[in-house]
Amino acid sequence: REIEREKEREREIECVRVCERERGDRHCGEKCTSWVGGSPKGWERRRRTAIMIHFLLVQNLQGKTRLSKWWVHHEDAEKRQLQYEIFRLVNGRKAKFTNFVEFRNYKVVYRRYAGLFFCFGVDLDENELSLLESIHLFVKVLDTYFGGDVCELDLVFNFQMVYIILDEVFLAGELLESSQNVIMERLHALDKLD
């Protein structure tokens, strides 16, 4: 019974978080209580729509993956295959085309900065423009932290810090913080601990 209560509490917390994200700071109350405790099918349907970003890839112009983050489980062979196919897809597109393309059961949203491709694999019904803004925010935070334009060497030699920055911006496949100033304050506070 304690495990069931704990699961219900986790569902309730998730419900409040989803409601806050969708409606601002208002919790919907009645609607959520109808499916949080009683309807597992409704909960699963609701939970699947909450995952936004499945994976993030940062690749150079030669196709070498310099940063990858997977929020949905994939086997290693499948990850390598996805990385290869996505690089072939985005590298072969001309600059006049849009920065998003449907690929398998994903929508790949990408942006090229200097010699790096920043690619998100998301659900087909996600908003492409908000994801392009998320990529831009992540790159701006990297630029600010590393003092200028971020380059491939910054990602290679400071990969621990890049993953920390990534976790400050994105959590569980969703945008955690959209304010560059707040993110930079947190990173500076982490630097002071060292």
ABEGO torsion letter per residue (X at the ends): XAAAAAAAAAAAAAAAAAAAAAAEABBAGAAAAAAAAABAAAAAAAAAAABABABBBBBBAAGBBABBBBABBBBAAAAAAAAAAAAAAAAABBAABBABBBBEABBBBBBBBEABBBBBBBBAABBAAAAAAAAAAAAAAAAAAAGEBBBAAAAAAAAAAAAAAAAAABBGGBBABABAAAAAAAAAAAAAAX
